[in-house]
Amino acid sequence: MFCRVIVDIVHENVAHTYTYMIPEGMSLQPGSRVLVPFGKRETEGIVLGLSETADIPEDKLKSVIRTLEDYPAILPQLLELAAEMAEQNHCPQAETLRLMLPAEMRGGRIRSRTIDVARLRVTADEAMKAAAAEKRSPKRRMLLEILADGADHAVRDLGVQVKDPSVPLKKLAEDGLILLEKRESLRTPCNLFHSADEKPPELTPGQKEALSEILPALRGKPGRFLLHGVTGSGKTEVFMAAVRQVLDLGKTAIILVPEIALTPQMVDWFRTRFGSAAAVLHSRLSPGERYDEWRRIRRGEAQLVIGARSAVFAPLDRLGLIVIDEEHETTYMNDHHPRYDARDVALSRCTREGATLILASATPSILSFARARRGDMMLLEMPNRVHDRPLPQVETVDMRKELENGNRTVLSGALRQALKECISRGEQAMLLMNRRGYNSFVSCRSCGYVVRCGNCDVSMTYHVGGTDNKLVCHYCGQECAPPSVCPKCGSSYIRYFGAGTQKVEDEVSRLLPDIAISRMDIDTTSGKDGHSRILDDFRSGRTRVLIGTQMIAKGLDFPKVTLVGVVSADMTLNLPDFRSRERTFQLLTQVAGRAGRGSVPGRVIIQTYKPDDPVISQAAAQDYRSFFETEFQRRRNSLYPPFTVMVRLLVESGSADQAERTANELYESVRKMTDGNPEWKKRVLLLNTDRAPIHLLRGKERTQVLLKLLVHPETEKLCARLSELAREEREGAEVYYEYNPTTMI
């Protein structure tokens, strides 16, 4: 027998299969990981197929050295998915196959953990008799009495009751009374220790109506659904009921969430309902936990996977359902190569494996809602909150008037008063400030100089840390001390402008000096359990005010939160990106939805310098339909997606001249390509080249070739050629192909 192997080397020169002989007695299947000779070294590879014949003489073939697991690591359907993604990205298949496995598996960087276990080799009666007869060693007697329960006991646990048990255990084993053995022990994330003990609540009429449309698809022909429900309408209970049906049918399910911060909460909910059937996959797990959770899923010991973007590749067989919560979030896009959108991958898996797909959001993306209206998905709407709780009362504060009245702090008078009243009632509050740090930039009042990062074309942010105050670049992480005089003109008129989460925290601390406050941003959640620690403190009431960036704006459910404040609603509104209005509406609506989810009505205060902007007023009214119609028409008039396709060829180089030269070469190649194909040329509405809006990032100069294309089958052919063009190797520059990029910055 012979096998076709893709070696785990990402390079165009080896991006094809190699044939190897299978040694006598070795059992292989497609998807098996193997160690094979490759040139003068040994390397890992994935078996793609088996055959009884080879198109190469046997005397020229080498043999597989050994298998790396006793089971196929990659399921057949995931092999097909990897091949599809490689074709779409025009990249080596080895690169997409890596997505299907924990990174730690490659190169043997992680191994299974074993523990020493003791158990009886005799009956319980015989053990107790031996214990009673034991006169010389009280430790041996105590160990026999413990082990007489007939259960397996970890030696480390026995050490809690009997000090230094190793020697007496060894003697008991030599006497034939007990058996000592090593046993695999899975590393389990700390939030997975719950057992299933929660019964589902009675569904509301709105939940039942949505579920009644989904259940037939789970039992028969798979469906595609967009679940549009206002914040607090109980979409998660619909997911849970759907998952219960899927598991009862002997199938499996994946629940995707956009933020790692949401994962512990979602895992907790599903774990209390489904027990050990639930597993979790995300990047904040330790390497050992991620490896063991993946193996538990692959071996069929977990039927439900909850996780962030990469969990879409979970090795579940008999897939019946994928749910993508907060489907509008850009975090579902992977911007590193190979680029992918988890929503598109989920659709591909569902189509291939006969599973149902549910996209859910209170603020669906314009593209998804447009598809649902077109009939590509069934639109399910849940317009009311659970138990008919009212949506929060939203108040807009004009910060221009605050300045006129002499208030130069980041908190308006209304928000200050509301915070005091909320805390005095024993309730909780959340404040959104979508920028971390203390001040957003440092500038010279004399000449206008702004301190910028030397690696990136962005201003540096002032951070306060006790005596260690510093300027930090939020793109590359570079740090430096704040200047005491202007580096450009020597003036001492250095001032700090703007605000971030640290400054908000400082002002709230002064306003409420006796109240515990938490801050949730990248700076405070860098540890393994950073998110869950902060959220647990807030959920338990140990902290009363939670201040954070956009990571607190979505999906979190705290019944005691009755006040939400948006400190600066305009921050994302005027970014140079055609999606900036959509993202502002989504952010404001989502964070407003955190208020009043319990029995006490909620209040939201939105601070803005543009209170009359339709996006602000529509978000304040929680009016998604109105926003959609306005934004949809704006995009139609301006010919933005979904009416067109935006493609960007992004060039990065260490040299500004090389970046510009490469972009110009790409531009000429694209122009010649379209000039030579009339069907392609008439689909091109825009073709230009320029520096990227952030032209320097992490030390790389950035230029771009931007195309706006009409939606048409010929456009897809052109896009495929553009992707191939981007993948061509160029000296001194990297080119990235972006299809409807998540950000134009």
RANORPE-V538755 format. One record per pair of residues at least 12 apart in sequence whose C-alpha atoms are under 6 Angstrom apart, sorted by the first residue. I is the first residue (numbers start at 1). J is the second residue. D is the distance in whole Angstrom. If there is no record, write none. Layout:
BEGIN
i=I j=J d=D
i=I j=J d=D
END
This chain:
BEGIN
i=1 j=22 d=6
i=1 j=51 d=6
i=1 j=52 d=5
i=2 j=20 d=6
i=2 j=21 d=5
i=2 j=22 d=5
i=2 j=50 d=6
i=2 j=51 d=5
i=3 j=19 d=6
i=3 j=20 d=5
i=3 j=49 d=6
i=3 j=50 d=4
i=4 j=17 d=6
i=4 j=18 d=5
i=4 j=19 d=5
i=4 j=47 d=6
i=4 j=48 d=6
i=4 j=49 d=5
i=5 j=17 d=5
i=5 j=18 d=5
i=5 j=46 d=5
i=5 j=47 d=4
i=5 j=48 d=6
i=6 j=45 d=5
i=6 j=46 d=5
i=7 j=44 d=6
i=7 j=45 d=4
i=8 j=44 d=6
i=8 j=45 d=5
i=8 j=94 d=6
i=10 j=94 d=6
i=10 j=95 d=6
i=15 j=92 d=5
i=20 j=61 d=6
i=20 j=62 d=5
i=20 j=63 d=5
i=21 j=63 d=4
i=22 j=63 d=6
i=22 j=64 d=6
i=30 j=47 d=5
i=30 j=48 d=5
i=30 j=49 d=5
i=31 j=46 d=6
i=31 j=47 d=5
i=31 j=72 d=5
i=31 j=73 d=6
i=31 j=74 d=4
i=31 j=75 d=6
i=32 j=46 d=6
i=32 j=47 d=5
i=32 j=72 d=4
i=32 j=73 d=5
i=33 j=45 d=6
i=33 j=46 d=5
i=33 j=68 d=5
i=34 j=66 d=6
i=34 j=67 d=4
i=34 j=68 d=5
i=35 j=65 d=6
i=35 j=66 d=5
i=36 j=64 d=5
i=36 j=65 d=5
i=82 j=96 d=5
i=82 j=97 d=5
i=100 j=313 d=6
i=113 j=184 d=6
i=113 j=185 d=6
i=114 j=182 d=6
i=114 j=183 d=5
i=114 j=184 d=4
i=114 j=185 d=5
i=115 j=182 d=5
i=115 j=183 d=5
i=116 j=154 d=6
i=116 j=155 d=6
i=116 j=181 d=6
i=116 j=182 d=5
i=117 j=153 d=6
i=117 j=154 d=4
i=117 j=155 d=6
i=117 j=180 d=6
i=117 j=181 d=5
i=118 j=152 d=6
i=118 j=153 d=5
i=118 j=179 d=6
i=118 j=180 d=5
i=119 j=152 d=5
i=119 j=178 d=6
i=119 j=179 d=5
i=120 j=178 d=4
i=121 j=177 d=5
i=121 j=178 d=5
i=121 j=179 d=6
i=122 j=177 d=6
i=124 j=148 d=5
i=127 j=144 d=6
i=127 j=148 d=6
i=131 j=144 d=6
i=140 j=168 d=5
i=186 j=292 d=6
i=187 j=289 d=5
i=187 j=292 d=6
i=188 j=289 d=6
i=195 j=272 d=6
i=195 j=275 d=5
i=196 j=272 d=5
i=196 j=273 d=5
i=196 j=274 d=5
i=196 j=275 d=4
i=197 j=272 d=6
i=198 j=272 d=6
i=198 j=273 d=5
i=206 j=382 d=6
i=222 j=355 d=6
i=222 j=356 d=5
i=223 j=356 d=5
i=224 j=357 d=5
i=224 j=377 d=5
i=225 j=358 d=5
i=225 j=377 d=5
i=225 j=378 d=5
i=226 j=358 d=6
i=226 j=359 d=5
i=226 j=360 d=6
i=226 j=379 d=5
i=227 j=360 d=5
i=227 j=380 d=5
i=228 j=360 d=6
i=228 j=361 d=5
i=228 j=362 d=5
i=228 j=380 d=6
i=228 j=381 d=5
i=229 j=362 d=5
i=229 j=381 d=6
i=229 j=382 d=4
i=229 j=383 d=6
i=230 j=362 d=5
i=230 j=383 d=6
i=231 j=362 d=6
i=231 j=593 d=5
i=232 j=385 d=5
i=233 j=384 d=6
i=233 j=385 d=4
i=233 j=386 d=5
i=251 j=318 d=5
i=251 j=319 d=6
i=251 j=320 d=5
i=252 j=303 d=5
i=252 j=304 d=6
i=252 j=318 d=6
i=252 j=319 d=5
i=252 j=320 d=5
i=253 j=304 d=5
i=253 j=319 d=6
i=253 j=320 d=6
i=253 j=321 d=5
i=253 j=322 d=6
i=254 j=304 d=6
i=254 j=305 d=5
i=254 j=306 d=6
i=254 j=322 d=5
i=255 j=306 d=5
i=255 j=322 d=6
i=255 j=323 d=5
i=256 j=306 d=6
i=256 j=307 d=5
i=256 j=308 d=5
i=256 j=324 d=5
i=257 j=308 d=5
i=257 j=325 d=5
i=258 j=308 d=6
i=258 j=331 d=6
i=261 j=531 d=5
i=277 j=302 d=4
i=277 j=303 d=5
i=277 j=304 d=6
i=278 j=302 d=6
i=278 j=304 d=5
i=278 j=305 d=6
i=279 j=302 d=6
i=279 j=305 d=5
i=280 j=305 d=6
i=280 j=306 d=5
i=280 j=307 d=6
i=281 j=307 d=5
i=281 j=311 d=6
i=282 j=307 d=5
i=282 j=308 d=6
i=284 j=528 d=6
i=298 j=315 d=5
i=309 j=332 d=5
i=309 j=342 d=6
i=319 j=355 d=6
i=320 j=355 d=4
i=321 j=355 d=5
i=321 j=356 d=5
i=321 j=357 d=6
i=322 j=357 d=5
i=323 j=357 d=6
i=323 j=358 d=5
i=324 j=359 d=5
i=325 j=360 d=5
i=326 j=360 d=6
i=326 j=361 d=5
i=327 j=359 d=6
i=327 j=360 d=6
i=327 j=361 d=6
i=328 j=364 d=5
i=328 j=365 d=5
i=363 j=586 d=6
i=367 j=642 d=6
i=392 j=596 d=6
i=392 j=602 d=4
i=392 j=603 d=5
i=393 j=603 d=5
i=394 j=603 d=6
i=394 j=604 d=5
i=394 j=605 d=6
i=394 j=620 d=6
i=395 j=605 d=5
i=396 j=605 d=6
i=396 j=606 d=5
i=397 j=607 d=5
i=398 j=608 d=6
i=398 j=609 d=6
i=398 j=611 d=6
i=399 j=608 d=6
i=399 j=609 d=5
i=400 j=609 d=6
i=427 j=560 d=6
i=428 j=544 d=5
i=428 j=545 d=6
i=428 j=560 d=6
i=428 j=561 d=4
i=429 j=545 d=5
i=429 j=561 d=5
i=429 j=563 d=5
i=429 j=564 d=6
i=430 j=545 d=6
i=430 j=546 d=5
i=430 j=547 d=6
i=430 j=564 d=5
i=431 j=547 d=5
i=431 j=564 d=6
i=431 j=565 d=5
i=431 j=566 d=6
i=432 j=548 d=5
i=432 j=549 d=6
i=432 j=566 d=5
i=433 j=501 d=6
i=433 j=548 d=6
i=433 j=549 d=5
i=433 j=567 d=6
i=434 j=549 d=4
i=434 j=550 d=6
i=435 j=500 d=5
i=436 j=500 d=5
i=436 j=501 d=5
i=437 j=462 d=6
i=437 j=463 d=5
i=437 j=500 d=5
i=437 j=501 d=6
i=437 j=502 d=5
i=438 j=462 d=6
i=438 j=463 d=5
i=438 j=499 d=6
i=438 j=500 d=5
i=438 j=502 d=5
i=438 j=503 d=5
i=439 j=462 d=5
i=439 j=497 d=6
i=439 j=498 d=5
i=439 j=499 d=4
i=439 j=500 d=6
i=440 j=461 d=5
i=440 j=498 d=5
i=440 j=499 d=5
i=441 j=459 d=6
i=441 j=460 d=6
i=441 j=461 d=5
i=441 j=497 d=6
i=442 j=495 d=6
i=442 j=496 d=5
i=443 j=494 d=6
i=443 j=495 d=6
i=444 j=493 d=6
i=444 j=494 d=5
i=445 j=493 d=5
i=455 j=697 d=6
i=455 j=698 d=5
i=455 j=699 d=4
i=456 j=696 d=5
i=456 j=697 d=4
i=456 j=698 d=5
i=457 j=694 d=6
i=457 j=696 d=5
i=460 j=472 d=5
i=460 j=473 d=5
i=470 j=482 d=6
i=476 j=698 d=5
i=516 j=543 d=5
i=516 j=544 d=6
i=517 j=543 d=5
i=517 j=544 d=6
i=517 j=545 d=5
i=518 j=546 d=5
i=519 j=546 d=6
i=519 j=547 d=5
i=519 j=548 d=6
i=520 j=548 d=4
i=521 j=548 d=6
i=521 j=549 d=6
i=553 j=590 d=6
i=553 j=591 d=4
i=554 j=590 d=5
i=559 j=597 d=5
i=559 j=598 d=4
i=561 j=595 d=5
i=562 j=595 d=5
i=562 j=596 d=5
i=562 j=602 d=4
i=563 j=595 d=6
i=563 j=602 d=6
i=563 j=603 d=5
i=563 j=604 d=6
i=564 j=595 d=6
i=564 j=604 d=5
i=565 j=604 d=6
i=565 j=605 d=5
i=566 j=606 d=5
i=566 j=607 d=6
i=567 j=607 d=5
i=568 j=607 d=6
i=568 j=608 d=6
i=569 j=607 d=6
i=569 j=608 d=5
i=572 j=584 d=6
i=577 j=744 d=5
i=585 j=615 d=6
i=585 j=619 d=5
i=589 j=619 d=5
i=592 j=604 d=6
i=644 j=709 d=5
i=644 j=710 d=5
i=644 j=711 d=5
i=645 j=708 d=6
i=645 j=709 d=5
i=646 j=707 d=6
i=646 j=708 d=5
i=646 j=740 d=5
i=647 j=706 d=6
i=647 j=707 d=5
i=647 j=738 d=6
i=647 j=739 d=5
i=647 j=740 d=6
i=648 j=705 d=6
i=648 j=706 d=5
i=648 j=738 d=5
i=649 j=704 d=6
i=649 j=705 d=5
i=649 j=736 d=6
i=649 j=737 d=5
i=650 j=704 d=5
i=650 j=735 d=6
i=650 j=736 d=5
i=651 j=702 d=5
i=651 j=703 d=5
i=651 j=704 d=6
i=651 j=734 d=6
i=651 j=735 d=5
i=652 j=700 d=6
i=652 j=701 d=6
i=652 j=702 d=5
i=652 j=733 d=6
i=652 j=734 d=5
i=653 j=700 d=5
i=653 j=701 d=5
i=653 j=733 d=5
i=654 j=700 d=5
i=654 j=701 d=6
i=656 j=701 d=5
i=659 j=703 d=6
i=683 j=709 d=5
i=683 j=710 d=5
i=684 j=709 d=5
i=685 j=708 d=5
i=685 j=709 d=6
i=686 j=707 d=5
i=686 j=708 d=5
i=687 j=706 d=6
i=687 j=707 d=5
i=688 j=705 d=6
i=688 j=706 d=6
i=689 j=704 d=6
i=689 j=705 d=4
i=690 j=703 d=6
i=690 j=704 d=6
i=691 j=703 d=4
i=691 j=704 d=6
i=692 j=704 d=6
i=693 j=745 d=5
i=723 j=737 d=6
END
